[in-house]
Amino acid sequence: MGLNESSDNSVMGETGVIQLDPWLSPFKDALRSRYSHAQKWIKTINETEGGLDKFSKGFTKYGLNVLDNGDIVYREWAPNAKQAFLIGEFNGWNREATPMWRNDFGVWEVTLQPKDGHPAIPHNTKVKICMVLPSGERIERIPVWITRVTQDLSVSPVYDGVFWNPPQNERYHFKNKKPAKPASVRIYEAHVGISSPELRITTYREFTQNVLPRIKNLGYNVIQLMAIMEHAYYASFGYQINSFFAASSRFGTPEELKELIDTAHGMGITVLLDVVHSHASKNIDDGLNMFDGTDHLYFHEGKKGRHELWDSRLFNYGHHEVLRFLLSNLRYWMDEYQFDGFRFDGVTSMLYIHHGIGTGFSGGYHEYFGPGVDEDGVVYLMVANEMLHQIYPECITIAEDVSGMPALCLALSLGGIGFDYRLAMAIPDMYIKWLKEKEDIEWDMGALAFTLTNRRHGEKTIAYAESHDQALVGDKSLLMWLCDKELYTHMSILSEFTPVIERGLSLHKMIRLITHGLGGEGYLNFEGNEFGHPEWLDFPRAGNDNSYWYARRQFNLPDDDMLRYKFLNNFDAAMQWKEEKYGWLHSEQAYVSLKNEKDKVIVFERAGLLWIFNFHPTESFADYRVGVEQGGTYQIVLDTDETAFGGFGRNVKGTRFFTTPFEWNGRKNFTQVYIPTRSAIVLALESTL
């Protein structure tokens, strides 16, 4: 068992991380404080709530729950309210008909007995809570723990709370066993609503029928679903949440989302939710903001509770009831929808009081320990990860953090924050910067290799060439940067294979391959980018006349045999399936034996494979000598220049490469290869083919 796999929190406490990284020794007190703070929360929850397991099932107590006898029990935490009433279509919106009673902790409750053998509130009907404030003002809100909200834009942009309680014959019943936790994670980042070439919102059911088979065929084994938690503004990309327990109704019903996840599981695909606990929508009528008439129920009071760039509300992670709400939210998505884990959005904002605003992280350790750190936010993430991994040992958690916080991906037992993976956010930034600012001949092989391998020992990283961030309006996809206007005129196989298109296809494949092979312990791709999706992503909004033109994925492009997009799609699939066979993502980090600035060549070994990249824009090299540790006979298993991938096929398939036992570039053997300009080959021992 590795150091980071220990599950006994008494083993090393905060000292384990220092064993991995002695440079953290000066910050031992800060690490001890975090660890002690997390343990104190866990102890408090154990003593007052019966443990994390019970505490994180808040959704069985709060919100609207149907008991076995048909009773509906509704509970809501609203300590500022002086009176509360449940209202809805079931009682003709009568503000006095269904009063609630309050306990000593500010929790309001009412029980509705069945009528004529049926629940008192009919399935799929609207409900609200009406509260009277100390001032006498009467306010109406959507229940915080509601599991279904809908929006009718022809009436109002404000959401309606809906009581979701379908009869047994209309409920989705999971059929498939969850896949085992993958050793290598190859993530397909997807947004249901844009998953069609059509100028409209795609549904859960269409995603299940049309996109899941595509993802499976490409060789991805994990889907990361964005924009599932209900968000009032479609153009927010799902990052302004108003109802945390509700799956977005834009795409269909909760049962249809369950079918999507279950179908993915049947294909052997793990499904992660892009969870947003870093902030919440500032909406009052249909959000958490000012729920009981105060601004500090779930959030910090005043300026501390507002994110100045996101224009949203910030959680008070140090409050007992906020912890219950957030931990239960994670648990709900795992239990009710059978998600397999989470990608936590905006982790940098959660870790620091400054939220990363106006802060350039240099990598100095003093930036990660001190007055700028929000210890409550850090500790919430520690407790959340501990809860998830304790209850669901196969769970995967991923942190989106730009700061490089040490111990982010180490277990709580070592004093870490507990994530499984972090995103390598510097890699796509490097590619975009180079494509914007450098000529190809100026690409720095040393800097490229350094950026791809610069990650913390013992903490797993997910590498990617581009994600949804790079596709958003104001930026462009990598292929758009590479080919620009010629994507509109020269992507047909009947058109001239221009130098621009040749360069674009070549570098698109090489960038992905070197990122996949060298950049981390996991790989991520945003949907459509596998085939070089053109242009950018922009959701319907007032500024674009509410157009869906850029809020779609044009899967028709790689499916058209007359277009060159098919070549990139073919290569991406070959790359994923080769990883499935050789498992380099869960192998030891690569050994880079050559970074030749003059030739623009990088050579490395990983998972018993020999990877050779020639980034030179004009020079090809015959009989190029490369070092390799393991002697034997090799063959090419992946070649970016293969004709099936839009290349020239300059290396003959089946060519055998023999090694010579003579030290070269620090390796015990060498072999000689032909490596054409702007191409890469991956060699494997014949015995592994």
C-alpha positions in Angstrom: 0.0 0.0 0.0 1.4 3.4 -1.0 1.9 6.2 1.5 -1.1 8.1 0.1 -3.4 5.0 0.3 -3.5 4.8 4.1 -7.0 5.2 5.4 -6.2 5.2 9.1 -6.3 8.8 10.2 -4.3 8.1 13.3 -1.3 6.7 11.4 0.7 9.9 10.7 -1.5 12.9 11.3 -0.1 16.0 9.7 3.5 14.6 9.4 2.9 12.3 6.4 3.0 15.1 3.9 6.3 16.3 5.3 7.8 12.9 4.8 6.8 13.2 1.1 8.0 16.8 0.9 10.5 17.9 3.6 10.4 21.5 2.3 7.0 21.7 4.0 8.7 21.4 7.5 8.6 25.2 8.2 4.8 25.0 7.8 4.2 22.1 10.2 2.1 24.2 12.5 -0.2 25.3 9.7 -0.5 21.7 8.5 -1.2 20.5 12.1 -3.8 23.2 12.5 -5.7 22.1 9.4 -5.5 18.5 10.4 -6.7 19.2 14.0 -9.5 21.4 12.7 -10.7 18.6 10.4 -10.5 16.0 13.1 -12.4 18.3 15.5 -15.2 18.6 13.0 -15.3 14.9 12.5 -15.3 14.4 16.3 -18.1 16.9 16.7 -20.2 15.3 14.0 -19.6 11.9 15.5 -20.7 13.1 19.0 -23.7 15.2 18.0 -25.0 13.7 14.7 -24.1 10.0 14.9 -21.2 10.2 12.5 -20.5 11.4 8.9 -22.6 8.7 7.4 -25.8 9.9 9.2 -24.9 13.6 9.1 -24.5 13.5 5.3 -28.0 12.1 4.8 -29.6 15.5 5.5 -31.8 15.1 2.5 -33.7 12.3 4.3 -34.6 14.7 7.0 -34.8 18.1 5.3 -36.9 19.1 2.3 -40.0 17.2 1.3 -39.8 13.5 2.2 -42.5 10.8 1.7 -42.7 8.2 4.5 -43.7 4.6 4.0 -47.2 5.3 5.4 -47.7 8.0 2.7 -47.1 11.0 5.0 -45.2 13.9 3.5 -42.8 15.6 6.0 -41.3 18.9 5.1 -38.5 20.5 7.1 -36.6 23.7 6.5 -33.9 25.6 8.4 -35.0 29.2 8.6 -34.1 30.7 12.0 -35.0 34.3 11.2 -38.6 33.4 10.3 -41.3 34.1 12.8 -44.0 32.1 11.0 -43.8 29.6 8.1 -46.3 28.0 5.8 -46.1 25.4 3.1 -48.0 26.6 0.0 -48.6 25.2 -3.5 -51.0 24.0 -6.0 -52.1 21.3 -3.5 -53.7 23.9 -1.2 -54.6 26.5 -3.8 -51.7 28.6 -2.7 -53.5 29.4 0.5 -50.9 31.2 2.7 -52.6 30.2 5.9 -53.8 26.7 5.2 -50.6 24.7 6.0 -48.7 26.2 8.9 -45.4 24.8 10.1 -44.0 24.6 13.7 -40.5 25.6 14.7 -38.1 23.8 17.0 -35.3 25.3 19.2 -32.8 25.2 16.4 -34.8 27.3 13.9 -36.0 24.3 11.9 -39.6 24.5 10.7 -41.6 21.3 10.1 -45.0 20.2 8.9 -46.5 16.7 8.3 -49.2 16.2 5.6 -51.2 13.0 5.9 -52.4 11.2 2.8 -55.7 12.0 1.2 -57.8 9.2 -0.2 -54.8 6.9 -0.1 -52.6 9.2 -2.0 -49.9 11.7 -0.9 -51.4 15.1 0.0 -49.2 16.8 -2.6 -49.6 15.4 -6.1 -46.5 14.4 -8.1 -45.1 17.1 -10.3 -47.0 20.0 -8.8 -45.6 23.4 -7.7 -44.7 24.2 -4.0 -43.1 27.1 -2.1 -42.5 28.0 1.5 -44.1 31.3 2.7 -42.4 33.0 5.7 -43.2 36.0 7.9 -40.2 37.9 9.0 -39.7 39.8 12.3 -40.6 43.0 10.4 -43.9 41.5 9.4 -42.9 41.2 5.8 -44.1 38.1 4.1 -41.7 36.4 1.7 -42.0 33.3 -0.6 -39.1 31.0 -1.5 -38.4 27.7 -3.2 -37.5 25.0 -0.6 -33.7 24.8 -0.3 -33.6 21.0 -0.5 -36.1 20.8 -3.5 -35.1 18.1 -6.0 -36.9 19.5 -9.0 -37.3 23.0 -10.3 -38.6 24.1 -13.7 -38.5 27.3 -15.7 -41.0 28.7 -18.2 -39.3 31.6 -19.9 -42.5 32.6 -21.6 -43.9 33.5 -18.2 -40.8 34.4 -16.1 -37.1 33.6 -15.8 -37.8 32.7 -12.1 -37.8 29.0 -11.4 -40.7 27.1 -9.8 -40.2 24.5 -7.1 -41.8 21.1 -8.0 -42.6 18.2 -5.8 -41.1 15.2 -7.6 -42.6 11.9 -6.4 -43.4 9.7 -9.5 -45.3 6.5 -9.0 -43.2 3.3 -8.9 -44.0 2.4 -12.5 -42.6 5.7 -13.7 -39.4 5.7 -11.6 -36.2 4.7 -13.1 -34.7 1.6 -11.5 -30.9 1.1 -12.0 -30.0 -2.1 -13.8 -26.3 -2.0 -14.2 -23.5 -2.5 -11.7 -21.1 0.4 -11.3 -17.8 -0.1 -13.1 -14.7 -0.6 -10.9 -12.6 2.5 -10.2 -10.4 2.8 -13.3 -6.6 2.5 -12.9 -6.2 5.1 -15.7 -8.8 7.9 -16.1 -9.4 9.1 -19.6 -12.1 11.8 -19.1 -14.6 13.0 -21.7 -15.8 16.4 -20.4 -19.3 16.9 -21.7 -22.3 19.3 -21.4 -25.6 17.7 -22.2 -27.3 20.8 -23.6 -24.7 21.4 -26.4 -24.3 17.7 -27.4 -25.9 18.0 -30.9 -25.3 19.9 -34.1 -28.8 21.2 -33.9 -29.6 24.8 -32.9 -31.4 23.9 -29.6 -30.8 22.3 -26.2 -30.0 18.6 -26.3 -31.8 16.3 -23.9 -30.6 13.6 -21.4 -32.3 11.0 -23.6 -30.6 12.2 -26.8 -27.2 12.2 -25.0 -27.8 8.6 -23.9 -28.8 7.5 -27.3 -26.4 9.4 -29.5 -23.3 10.6 -27.5 -22.7 7.7 -25.0 -21.9 5.2 -27.9 -19.6 7.8 -29.4 -17.7 8.3 -26.1 -17.4 4.5 -25.7 -16.1 4.0 -29.3 -13.5 6.7 -28.7 -12.1 4.8 -25.8 -12.8 7.2 -22.9 -13.7 5.5 -19.7 -14.9 8.4 -17.6 -17.5 11.1 -18.4 -17.4 14.4 -16.5 -20.9 16.0 -16.8 -21.1 19.7 -16.6 -24.1 22.0 -15.8 -26.2 19.3 -14.2 -27.0 21.1 -10.9 -29.8 23.5 -11.7 -28.7 27.0 -12.7 -30.9 29.9 -13.5 -28.8 31.3 -16.4 -28.0 28.9 -19.2 -25.1 31.1 -20.4 -23.4 30.6 -17.0 -22.2 27.2 -18.3 -23.8 25.7 -15.1 -21.7 27.6 -12.6 -24.4 29.8 -11.0 -26.3 27.2 -9.0 -29.7 28.1 -7.6 -31.0 24.7 -6.6 -28.3 22.4 -5.4 -30.3 19.1 -5.2 -32.1 19.6 -8.5 -30.9 18.1 -11.8 -31.3 20.7 -14.6 -34.8 20.4 -16.0 -33.6 22.0 -19.3 -32.4 18.6 -20.5 -35.3 16.4 -19.2 -36.5 14.7 -16.0 -34.5 13.2 -13.1 -35.5 9.7 -14.3 -33.9 10.4 -17.7 -30.7 11.5 -16.1 -30.6 8.3 -14.1 -31.1 6.3 -17.3 -28.1 8.2 -18.8 -25.8 7.3 -15.9 -27.0 3.7 -15.7 -26.5 3.3 -19.4 -23.0 4.7 -19.1 -22.3 2.2 -16.3 -23.5 -0.6 -18.5 -20.9 0.5 -21.0 -18.2 0.3 -18.4 -18.0 4.1 -18.1 -17.5 6.0 -14.8 -19.6 9.2 -14.5 -18.4 12.2 -12.5 -20.5 15.3 -11.6 -19.0 18.8 -12.0 -20.0 20.0 -8.6 -20.1 23.7 -7.6 -19.6 24.2 -3.9 -17.3 27.3 -4.4 -20.2 29.7 -4.6 -23.9 30.0 -5.3 -26.2 32.2 -7.4 -27.2 35.5 -5.8 -30.8 34.9 -6.9 -33.3 35.5 -4.1 -36.6 34.4 -5.5 -35.3 31.0 -6.7 -32.0 30.6 -4.9 -30.4 30.4 -1.4 -29.7 34.1 -1.1 -31.6 35.9 1.6 -33.6 32.7 2.1 -35.0 33.6 5.5 -34.6 37.3 5.0 -31.0 37.4 6.2 -27.9 37.4 4.0 -25.9 35.1 6.4 -27.9 31.9 6.5 -25.7 29.7 4.3 -23.3 32.4 3.4 -20.8 34.8 5.0 -22.4 38.1 6.0 -21.6 41.3 4.0 -18.7 41.7 1.7 -17.0 38.5 2.9 -20.0 36.6 1.5 -19.8 38.0 -2.0 -17.4 37.1 -4.9 -16.6 40.3 -6.6 -15.8 38.8 -10.0 -18.4 36.1 -10.2 -21.2 38.3 -8.7 -22.3 35.4 -6.5 -22.6 34.3 -2.9 -19.9 32.6 -0.8 -20.6 29.8 1.6 -19.7 29.9 5.3 -17.8 26.6 5.5 -17.3 27.0 9.2 -21.1 26.6 10.1 -22.5 23.3 11.2 -25.7 23.6 9.1 -23.8 24.7 6.0 -21.6 21.6 6.4 -24.7 19.4 6.7 -26.1 21.0 3.5 -23.0 20.6 1.4 -21.9 17.2 2.6 -25.5 16.0 2.1 -25.5 17.5 -1.3 -22.5 15.3 -2.3 -24.1 12.3 -0.8 -27.4 12.9 -2.6 -25.8 12.9 -6.0 -24.0 9.7 -5.2 -27.0 7.9 -3.7 -29.9 9.2 -5.8 -28.2 9.4 -9.2 -25.4 6.9 -8.7 -22.6 9.3 -9.7 -19.1 7.9 -9.2 -17.5 11.0 -7.9 -16.9 14.7 -8.5 -14.8 17.3 -10.2 -14.9 20.2 -7.7 -15.1 23.5 -9.5 -13.4 26.7 -8.3 -11.3 25.1 -5.6 -8.9 28.0 -5.6 -11.6 30.3 -4.5 -12.5 27.9 -1.6 -8.9 27.7 -0.4 -8.1 31.4 -0.1 -9.7 34.4 1.5 -8.6 36.4 -1.6 -10.2 33.7 -3.8 -7.2 33.9 -6.2 -8.4 37.3 -7.3 -5.4 39.5 -8.4 -3.0 36.9 -7.1 -0.2 35.4 -9.2 1.0 32.2 -7.5 4.7 31.9 -7.8 5.0 28.5 -6.2 6.5 29.8 -3.0 5.3 27.7 -0.1 4.5 30.8 2.0 1.6 31.5 -0.4 -0.2 28.3 0.7 0.1 28.8 4.5 -0.7 32.1 6.2 -3.3 34.8 6.5 -4.4 34.4 2.8 -5.7 30.9 3.4 -9.3 30.2 4.3 -8.9 27.4 6.7 -12.6 26.8 7.0 -12.7 26.2 3.2 -9.6 24.0 3.3 -11.1 22.0 6.2 -14.5 21.6 4.5 -12.7 20.0 1.5 -10.8 17.7 3.9 -14.0 16.6 5.6 -15.8 16.2 2.3 -13.1 14.0 0.8 -12.9 12.0 3.9 -16.6 11.4 4.0 -16.8 10.5 0.3 -13.8 8.1 0.4 -14.9 6.5 3.7 -18.5 5.8 2.5 -17.6 5.2 -1.2 -14.1 3.7 -1.4 -14.3 3.7 -5.3 -15.2 7.4 -5.4 -13.0 9.7 -7.6 -12.6 13.4 -6.6 -10.8 15.9 -8.8 -9.8 19.5 -7.8 -9.8 22.4 -10.1 -7.0 24.5 -8.5 -4.8 27.0 -10.3 -2.6 27.7 -7.2 -0.7 24.5 -6.8 -1.7 24.0 -3.2 0.6 21.3 -1.7 -1.0 18.1 -0.3 -4.2 18.8 -2.2 -4.1 15.2 -3.5 -2.9 13.5 -0.3 -5.1 11.6 2.1 -6.4 13.3 5.3 -4.4 10.6 7.2 -1.2 12.3 5.9 -2.4 15.8 6.6 -3.6 16.2 3.0 -6.9 17.6 1.6 -7.8 14.3 0.2 -8.5 14.7 -3.5 -7.6 11.9 -5.9 -6.5 14.1 -8.8 -5.7 17.8 -9.6 -6.0 19.4 -13.0 -2.8 20.5 -14.7 -4.1 23.9 -15.6 -0.7 25.3 -16.7 -0.5 23.0 -19.7 -3.3 24.4 -21.9 -2.2 27.9 -21.0 1.2 27.1 -22.3 -0.1 25.8 -25.6 -2.4 28.8 -26.2 0.4 31.3 -25.3 2.9 29.6 -27.7 0.4 29.4 -30.6 -0.4 33.1 -30.1 3.1 34.4 -29.5 5.8 32.1 -30.9 6.9 30.8 -34.3 7.0 27.0 -34.4 10.8 27.0 -34.6 10.9 29.0 -31.3 9.1 26.3 -29.4 11.3 25.4 -26.4 11.6 21.6 -26.0 13.0 22.0 -22.4 10.2 24.2 -21.4 7.6 21.9 -23.0 9.0 18.8 -21.2 9.3 20.8 -17.9 5.7 22.1 -18.0 4.3 18.6 -18.8 6.3 16.9 -16.0 6.2 19.7 -13.3 3.9 18.1 -10.8 4.1 17.2 -7.1 5.5 13.8 -6.2 2.9 11.5 -4.9 0.0 13.6 -6.1 -1.9 12.5 -9.2 -2.5 15.0 -12.0 -4.9 15.1 -14.9 -3.4 16.6 -18.0 -5.2 18.2 -20.9 -4.4 20.2 -24.0 -7.7 22.2 -23.8 -10.9 22.0 -21.8 -14.1 24.0 -21.9 -12.2 27.0 -20.5 -10.2 27.4 -23.7 -13.3 27.0 -25.9 -15.3 29.8 -24.4 -16.1 33.0 -26.3 -13.1 35.3 -26.4 -10.8 32.3 -27.0 -10.7 29.6 -29.7 -10.1 25.9 -29.8 -6.6 24.7 -30.6 -7.4 23.7 -34.1 -9.0 27.1 -34.7 -5.7 28.8 -33.5 -3.8 26.5 -35.8 -5.9 26.7 -39.0 -8.1 29.8 -38.5 -10.1 30.7 -41.7 -8.8 27.7 -43.7 -11.1 25.4 -41.5 -13.9 26.9 -43.6 -12.3 26.3 -47.0 -9.8 23.4 -46.8 -11.1 20.7 -44.5 -12.7 18.7 -47.4 -10.5 15.9 -48.7 -11.3 17.1 -52.2 -9.6 20.5 -51.4 -5.9 21.2 -51.5 -4.0 19.9 -48.5 -2.5 23.3 -47.8 0.6 23.9 -45.5 -1.7 25.5 -43.0 -4.0 22.5 -42.7 -1.1 20.1 -42.8 0.5 22.0 -39.9 -2.8 22.2 -38.0 -3.6 18.5 -38.2 0.0 17.5 -37.4 0.4 19.7 -34.3 -3.1 19.0 -33.1 -2.2 15.3 -32.9 1.3 15.8 -31.5 0.1 18.2 -28.8 -2.5 15.7 -27.6 -0.1 12.8 -27.8 2.7 14.4 -25.8 0.2 15.7 -23.3 -1.3 12.2 -22.9 2.0 10.5 -22.6 4.0 12.9 -20.5 1.6 15.2 -18.7 0.0 13.3 -15.9 -1.7 10.3 -14.4 -5.0 11.1 -16.1 -6.2 12.7 -19.3 -9.1 15.0 -20.1 -10.7 16.1 -23.4 -13.7 18.5 -23.8 -16.3 17.1 -26.1 -15.7 17.9 -29.8 -12.1 18.9 -29.3 -11.0 15.3 -30.1 -11.8 16.0 -33.7 -10.7 19.7 -33.7 -14.1 21.3 -33.2 -14.0 24.7 -35.0 -14.6 28.1 -33.5 -15.6 28.6 -29.9 -18.4 28.1 -27.4 -21.0 30.8 -26.7 -24.4 30.3 -25.1 -27.6 32.1 -26.1 -27.7 35.5 -24.5 -28.8 39.0 -25.2 -25.3 39.9 -26.7 -25.7 37.3 -29.5 -29.5 37.6 -30.1 -30.0 34.4 -28.1 -28.4 32.3 -30.8 -27.5 28.6 -30.4 -25.1 28.8 -33.3 -22.0 28.4 -31.1 -23.8 26.4 -28.3 -23.7 23.1 -30.0 -21.2 20.4 -30.9 -21.0 19.6 -34.6 -20.6 15.8 -34.5 -21.7 15.7 -38.1 -18.1 16.9 -39.0 -16.1 13.8 -38.0 -19.0 11.6 -39.3 -18.7 13.1 -42.8 -16.2 10.9 -44.7 -15.4 13.8 -47.0 -14.0 16.0 -44.3 -10.6 15.8 -42.6 -12.1 16.0 -39.1 -12.4 12.3 -39.3 -8.6 11.9 -39.2 -8.3 13.7 -35.9 -11.2 11.7 -34.5 -9.6 8.4 -35.7 -6.3 9.4 -34.1 -7.9 10.3 -30.8 -9.6 7.0 -30.6 -6.4 5.1 -31.4 -4.6 7.1 -28.7 -7.2 6.2 -26.0 -7.4 2.5 -26.9 -3.6 2.3 -26.9 -3.6 3.7 -23.4 -6.2 1.1 -22.4 -3.8 -1.6 -23.7 -0.5 -0.3 -22.2 -1.7 1.8 -19.2 0.8 4.5 -19.3 -1.3 6.9 -17.3 -1.1 4.7 -14.2 2.6 3.8 -14.8 5.6 5.6 -13.3 6.3 9.1 -14.6 8.2 9.1 -17.8 12.0 9.2 -18.2 12.9 11.9 -20.6 16.2 11.0 -22.3 16.4 13.8 -25.0 15.3 17.4 -25.3 17.1 18.6 -28.4 16.6 22.3 -29.0 18.3 22.4 -32.5 16.4 19.4 -33.9 13.2 20.1 -31.9 13.1 16.5 -30.8 11.8 15.0 -27.5 12.3 11.4 -26.5 11.0 9.6 -23.4 10.0 6.2 -22.1 6.9 5.3 -20.2 5.1 2.1 -19.5 7.7 0.2 -21.6 7.0 2.4 -24.6 9.4 4.6 -26.5 8.0 7.9 -27.5 9.7 10.1 -30.1 8.5 13.6 -31.2 9.9 15.8 -33.9 8.4 19.3 -33.6 10.8 20.7 -36.2 8.6 22.6 -38.8 10.8 21.7 -41.8 13.4 19.0 -41.0 12.9 15.3 -41.1 15.6 13.0 -39.6 16.6 9.6 -41.0 18.5 7.0 -38.9 18.0 9.3 -35.9 19.6 7.6 -32.9 17.5 7.4 -29.7 18.3 5.8 -26.3 16.1 3.1 -24.8 16.6 1.2 -21.5 15.0 -2.1 -22.5 16.8 -3.9 -25.3 14.9 -5.9 -27.9 12.9 -5.6 -31.1 10.4 -2.7 -31.4 7.6 -1.8 -33.7 5.5 1.3 -34.1 2.1 1.1 -32.3 1.1 4.7 -32.8 2.1 7.1 -35.6 0.7 10.6 -36.0 1.8 10.5 -39.7 -0.4 7.4 -40.5 -2.6 8.0 -43.5 -5.7 7.0 -41.5 -4.9 10.0 -39.3 -4.5 12.4 -42.2 -0.7 12.0 -42.5 1.6 10.9 -45.3 2.4 7.4 -44.1 6.1 8.0 -44.3 6.9 5.2 -41.8 6.0 1.7 -43.1 3.8 -0.3 -40.9 5.4 -3.4 -39.5 8.9 -1.9 -39.7 11.1 -3.6 -37.0 13.6 -1.6 -34.9 16.5 -3.5 -33.4 18.4 -2.2 -30.4 22.1 -2.1 -30.0 23.6 -2.5 -26.5 25.5 0.7 -26.5 24.7 3.5 -24.0 23.0 6.5 -25.5 21.5 9.5 -23.8 21.9 7.8 -20.4 20.0 4.6 -21.6 21.6 1.2 -21.9 20.6 0.7 -25.6 19.9 2.7 -28.7 17.9 2.2 -31.9 17.6 4.3 -35.0 14.4 5.7 -36.5 13.1 7.8 -39.3 11.2 10.7 -37.7 9.5 13.0 -40.3 8.9 16.7 -39.7 6.0 17.5 -37.3 5.3 13.9 -36.4 5.5 11.5 -33.5 5.9 7.7 -33.2 5.4 5.4 -30.2 7.3 2.1 -30.3 6.6 -1.0 -28.3 8.4 -4.3 -27.9 7.2 -6.9 -30.3 6.4 -9.2 -27.5 3.7 -6.8 -26.3 1.9 -6.4 -29.6 
